[in-house]
Amino acid sequence: MTMLPYLLSIFSGLLLAASFPDADWNLLAWAGLVPFFIAIEGRGWRETFRIGYLGGVAFYWALFYWLNNVTVAGFLVLTCYLALYFPLFGILMNYARRRVPAPWWLVAPLVWTALEYMRTYAFTGLPWGVLGVTQHRAVRLIQFASVTGVYGVSFLVVLVNAALYDCAVRRGARRFAGPVAALLAASLALVHGGWWMGGGAVLGETVRVAIVQGNVPQEEKFGEGFAREIIERFHRLTRGVKGAEPDLVVWPETSVPGYYWYDPLLRRTTAALQSEMRTPLLLGSVHVSDLDDPRYTNCAFLVGADGEPLGRYDKIHLVLFGEIIPCKRIFPFLKRLVPYEEDFTPGEEFTVFPLAEGDFSALICFEDILPDLARNFVKRGARFLVNITNDAWFGRTSQPYQQAAHAVFRCVENCVGMVRATNTGLSCFIDPFGRVYRVLRDPSGEELFVEGTAVEEVPLTETSTFYTRRGNVFAAVCAALSAALLLLGPARRGRGGNGFPRDDTARVL
């Protein structure tokens, strides 16, 4: 058994991982799958599975390494599960070569997009590492996500990969069909981006928002004896932005210790701060809905300028192996995989908070990586989004940068601005075109594990995107076409084992 195909697959996984933050070598994504295509070419499904699985493990191991800081077991489980998508993609590609009467360079992005779409919902959903996210800095290129969602960018990236591979292994004039199609698609994306940013999307007035980054160590966050210090820190930082006259002040996820709703001291001190600031405050806190039969929810509370609560959002999408464990009753040992003693309960309401300058919604923790969730908030009237999160769990890793890159696409998809207030960084402001125009830094330029504040104007959009109105139509069409081609495509007669004519194929390995 030659090891070269396995090494090529691993290499492919590492190339794709390096295209994500914080390495951010995004150009690697446009050719990162080519070694994988070479590795599986002409292989049987069993060997393809082994080759592909190693590539998947390499990719997700490199992408999710920071999860070890929270749960080693959860990291291993997630890596082993998500890695299955690589061999599944490889097996379907080899099948398509033999049986699907459509250009292989077109089938590949269709199937990849369908699998990413499936991963978004399978087992509660975890669309972290969607390939399109690698292009979060190519602002003009990615504007067509306002139509297709991030999945359209993934489609384009895989299309280029498949076209490059097809051009390399084919002979004759047909070898250029894929590259021409890819070039045309990329050109159309750039033209659309230029038009959209040049006036196609209409922005309205702005709202002034202040973010507070407390930099509270994770071991102190819920520790006894630190509550008073934490509250005083947030109050001190908040008073520092009073002169900027913000329309809204935002604290991070679980910014206050204890349970805000049931803690008279927290309620009184917050009300006293509000009477001084005269500015609405969004804060994060764990909430207990029933003290006799406790159900815990991860919440965002909006406190009015008079100190009275104006609304509450209960986090809808919980973190798998972080806030909830599936099948925990069947497999009790899985309890050891979560950092909390009790599971959290998901919320059910798509809360839109009232603000005189423009209504908004909150996304808690990793909810900013979920396309449908952000879309539902905007569809219900949110004119900008706020993400509150606590990344202290993960230390100085790439996790904060990866999460912020995903957030960029929620802005582009819905043409809305986003404010990100985190406990330890990366706190930032993102405009409706996905441009990160302000990052909270200390005087030395440090972004992570510093305390501070930042105040910026957040644009309010006047434009409703196709994606906001119709959702993941593009991804659903890709899934439907993939299923139709793979299930109904007749066998190609007179073809070699790799699906190309025998006289038109160059064996790679």
N, C-alpha and C positions, 0 to 999 in steps of 0.2 A: 504493500500500500504506500503510494507516494504521499508525502506530507504537504506538498506544494499547494493543493487546493485548500487544505485546512488553514495553512498560513495566509493564503490570499484572502480567505473569508475573515479571519481575525484582523488582518490588515485593513480590510474594508470597514469593519466595525469600529476600529480605532480612528480611521480617517473621518467617519461620520461623527463620532463623538467629539473629535477635535474641532469640528465645524461649529459646535455649540459654545456659548460662553462657559468659562471666561477665557478659554483659548481663542474662540471666536474667529477661527480661520475659515470663514464662511465659503470661500472659493473651493475648499476641499469637497464640499457637499455636491458640487456639480459633476464630480468624477469619482466620488467616494464609493459608489456602488459598482463601478466597472470591474475591480478585482473580484468582487463577489460573483458577478455574471460570468466571468472567466472561470472561476472555481467550480461552478455548478454545471457548466455547459456539457451536455451529453451524459450526465450522471443519472443513475437510477434513483428512485425516490428515497430509498433507505440511506444511500450515501449522501444524497442531497440534504436529507434531514440532519445527518451528523455534521456535514460541512456548514450548513446554515446555522445550526444551533450554536456552534462555537463562535461564529461571527456575531450572533445575537447576544451571547453572553459577554463577549468582548465589548460590544457597544454599550449595553446597559450597565455593565460593571464600571466602565469608565464614566458614564453619564451620571450614575446614581451613587458614586462612592461616598458622597457626603451623608447618605442615609445611615451609614455605620455609626455616626455620632448619636443617633437616636435609638436605633434597634438593629443589631446585626442580623438577627433572625428574619426580621421584616425585609431587610435589604436582600438577603439570600432568596427568600420566597418570591419577592417581586422580580428580581433578576431572572430567576429560573422560569417564571411564568412569562414575562414579557419577551424573553429570548425566543420563545416559540414562534413568534410572528416572522422572524427571519427565515427559518426553514420552511414554514408554510408558504411564504412568498416564493421561495426558491422552487418548491415542488410545483406550485401552480404555474410558474414561469416555464419550467421544463415541459409540463403538460401542454401549455399553450403553444410551445414550439411545434409539437407534434400534431395537435388537433384543431387549433383555432385558425380559421381562414381570415385573419386580420393581421396587419403589420405588428410584429412582435414589439417594436419600439413604442407602439401605441397601447398595446395590451398591458405592458409593464407598469406605466403610470396609473392606468385604470385600476389594476389590482392592488398596487401599493396604496393608493388613495382609499380604496374600499376597506383595506385592512386597518388603516389608521382610523377611519370612521368607525369601524367595528370596535377598535380598542378604546375609543372615546366612551363607549357605553358598557362594554363587557365587564362584569364583576364590579359594579358601581362606577367604572370608568376612570381611566388615568391617561389623558392625552398629553402627558409630559414627554417631550422628545419628539413631537411631530416635526418631520423633516423641514417643513416650510419655515419653522421658527429660526433656522440657521440664517435666514436672510433678513433678520429684523433690522439691520442697519442699512439695507438697500431700500431706502424709503420710497423712492419713485417707483421702483419695480413692484413692490408689494401692495400698491394701492388697489390692484384688482381684487384683493381679498375683501374689499367692500362689496363685491359681487359673489365671489366663490367661497369666502372664508379662507382660513389659513390652509385648508386642504388644496385649494387651487395652486398655491405656491409650492406645496409638496409635489403636486402633479407635474408642474413645470420642471422642478429639479430632477425628478425621476425620468421625465421625458428626455432631458438633456443627457443623463447618464445612459439611458437605453439607446439613444441615437448615436452616441460616441461608440458604444460597444458594437452596435449593429454595423456602423461604418467600418470598424476595424476588422470584423470577421467576414463580411460579405465581399463579393467581387462584382464588378459591373456597375452600371449606372444606378441600379436600385439602392446601392449602398449610401447614396446621398439623400434619399428620401427623408430619412429620420432627421439628419442635421438640418435640412431645409425647413421641415415642419417645426423643429425646436427653435430655430432662429426666427421664424415667423411669429411663433407664440410669444417669445421673449420681446420681440419688437412691438407687438400689439400691447403687451403689458406695460412697456415703457411709454408708449403713446398715450394709453389710458391714464397712466400715472401723471404725466405732464398736464393733460387736460383737467384731471380731477383736482390736482393741487393748484392749478392755475386759475380756477374759478368754477369748475364743475361742482365742487362742494362749497356751500355757503356757510360761513361762520358768523355768529351773532356777537352779542355782548360777552363780557367776561365776569367771572366771580373770583374774588380774592380769597385764597385759602392759605391757612398757615398749618404746617405740619410740625409735629413735635417728635423727636427721636430721643427716647429716654436712656437707651443703652443700659438696660437693667440686666445683669447677669442672670442666666437661666436658673442657677442654683439659688438665687435670692428671690426670684419672682413670686413664688408661693411659700417661701420659707418664713418661719416665725421670727418676729423681731425686725423684719425689713419693711413692713407695711407703711409705717409712718414716714420712713426715709423715701420710699418710692413715691408716695403721694406728694410730699414736699418737693421732690425733684420735678415732677410734672407741673406742679403749680408754679414753681420758680421759672421754669422754661416758658410756660404759657404767658406769664406776666411780661416776659421779655418781648412778646410780639404785639402787645397792646398798642404801641405807638403806630404800628403798620395798619391798624384798623381793619383786620380781616373780617370777611363775611362769615367765615366758618373756621373753626380750629379742629384739627384732627389728631387724636391720640392713637397709638397702635393697638393691635390685637391684645386682649387680656392686659391692657395697660394698668388697670387698677387691681390691686390684690383683693381677694375675697369676692363677695357677691354684691355688686353695686346695688341691686334692687332691694335686697334685704338688709343692707348694712346702714344703719342710721348715721354713723359717723361719716361714711363715704358720701352719703346723700347730702349731709349738712355742709361738709367741706367743699363739695362740688358746687352746691348752690351758692355758697359764699364767694367762690371764685367767679361764678357766672354773674353775680350781682356787681362785681368789680369790672369784669371784662365786657359785659353786655354783648356778648357774641355767642351764637350757638356752638356747642361742643359735641363732637362725635367721639365716643370712647368705647373701648372694647372691654368686655367683662364676661366671665362665666356666669350663667344664670341657672337657678334652680326653679323649675316651674311648680313643683309641689314638694314642700318640706316633709310631709308625711310619707309620700311615695316619690322620692326624688327622681327627677328627670333632668339631666344636665344638658344645657345647650350653650354653644359658643355664640356670643351675641355682640351686636353693635347697638349702643344706645345713643340717641340724639337728645341732648339736653338743651333746652331753650335758653335764651338770654336771661330769663327770669329764674333759671335754676330748676324748672319743671321739665320732666321727661316728655318729649314730643313723639317718640316712637321707638320701636325696637325691631331689629332684624335678627332672626335666628338663622345661623348658618345652615344652608340647605344641603350642600354637598360635603360630606365628611371625608376626612383623610383615611384611606384604607391602610390598616396596620398602624395608624396614628391615633385616630379618634374612635375607630370602630373596627371590630374584627368579625368577618363573616364566619358562620358555622361554629361560633365559640362554644355553644352548648353541646354540639356534637364532639368537638375536639377541645376539651378544657385547657390543654397545654398551650393553646394559642393565646391565652390571656397574658402570657409572658411577653408577647410581642408588642403590647401597647404601653406607652409611658404613663397612662392613667389607670386607676383601679376600676373605674366604671366606663362603659361605653357612653358616648354622647348620643343625644337624640337629634335627628335632622329636623330643620325647620320646614315649613310648608308654604310660607307667604313670600311673594316677591315684593318686598317692601320698597316703596319709593318715599324717601324722606322729604318733607316740605322745607323749602328754603326760599325766601323772598326773591333772591337773585336768580334762582334756578334750581328746580328739584334735582335730587341725586339719589343714587343707591350705593350700598356698600357691598363689597366682596371681601370675605374674610379668609385669611390665610391663602391657600393655594387656589381659591375659587377664581382667581384671575387667569388661570390656565384653561378654563372651561368656556368654550365658545357659546354654547346654548344659554348658559346661565347669564352671562353679560348681555346677550341679545334680549332675553326676556325682560331684564330690567329696563333697558333702553326702550323696548317696544311698549312698556307700561308707563313711559313718561320721564324716565331719568335723562337729564340733559348733560350730566357728566357722572363719572364713576369714581368711587373712592375704594382703594384697597388698603385694608389694615391687616398687618401680618406681624408675626414674631419669628424671625429667622435666627434667634440666638441659639436654637437647638443645634445648628449645623456648623457653628464656628466659622473660621476664615476659609471658606470653601467657595466653589463656583455656584452653589445653590441660589444665593440671592440674585446673581446675574442671570442665571437661567430663568428664574421666575419672572424677572423684569422683562426679559426678552419675550416671553409668552404674553405678558400684559400688553406689549406693543400691539399685538394683533387684535386684542379686544378693542383697542382704540380705532385701528384701521377698519376693522369689520363693520363697526357701527358709527364711525366718524364722530367719536366723542372723546373728550379729554379725560385723563385719569390722574388722580392724586394717589400716590403710594406713601403711606406712613408706616414705617416699620420700627421695631424696637431697637434693632442694631444695624440697620441698613439692608438694602439699598432703598432709601427714601428719595423719591423723585417726582417730577411732573412730566407727563406725556401729553402731547397735543393730539388733536383728532386725526392727524396724519401719521401718528406713530413716532414722532420725533421727541426724544428725551431732551427737553430744553433746560432742565435744572435738576441737579443732583445735590442733596444735602452733604456737604463736606465740612471738615474742620479747616482752620487756617493752613494746615500743612498739606491739604488736599486729600486726606484720608476719608474714605466713605463708609467703612465698616467699623463697628464697635467704637463709635464716637457719639456723644450727646450733643444735641443742638436743635435749631429750628430753621425753617425756611418759609418764606412767604412769596407767593407768585399769583399772577392772574391766570385763571383757567378758562380757555375759550369755550363758549357754549355753541353747539352746532345748531344750524337751522335746516339741516339736510337729513333725510331718512334714506339710508342705503338699501339697496336691493337685499343685502344679506339680513339686515334687521327685519325687513318685511317678510322675507321668504325663508330665511334660515339656510340650512345645509342642503339646499337643492342640488348643488353641484356634486357634493360628496355622495348624496343618495343616487344621483344619476350614474356616477362612476361605479357604485356598488351594483346597481341594476344591470348596467352594461357588462360588467365583469362576470356576473352570474350568468347572464344570457350567453356570452361568448364561451365561457368555460363549460357550461352544461349543454348547450345546443350546437356548438361548433362541430361539424363533421370531421372525421379523420382525414388528414391530408394523404392522399395516395401518391405513391411514388416518391416519398420523401425519406430523407435519412433520419436517424434517431434524434437529431437536434432540431428537426422541423424545417430546415432549409433544404433545397435541392442538393443532391450529393455533389453536383458539379459546381455549386455556387457557395460552398461552405469551406471555411478554413478551420480545421480543428486547432483549438488553442492549447490544450493540454493533452 
